[in-house]
């Protein structure tokens, strides 16, 4: 199994919306993916509730049966729609992928 974790810090304003509005839209878009993209075992999106200089705004936790399944997910057209939106609202991104 492969775990995929991504954390984003968002721009204060982007795409005509506030950071909070964009975080919520990201959450909705990402949480819709398991129904549209095969191979996603688990997918959770959390929105930060404690502000601070090292805090991220949005966190994605997901699990896949294999590295190949995660790579297929990343290339899937529905995921790419999310990527296009996220790139426009994100100031910083960090990710880690690991086998367990």
Secondary structure, DSSP 8 states (H G I E B T S, - for coil): -EEEEEEEEE-SEETTEEHHHHHHHHHHHHHTGGGTSTTEEEEEEEE--S--TT--SEEEEEEESSHHHHHHHHHSHHHHHHHHHHHHHEEEEEEEEEE-
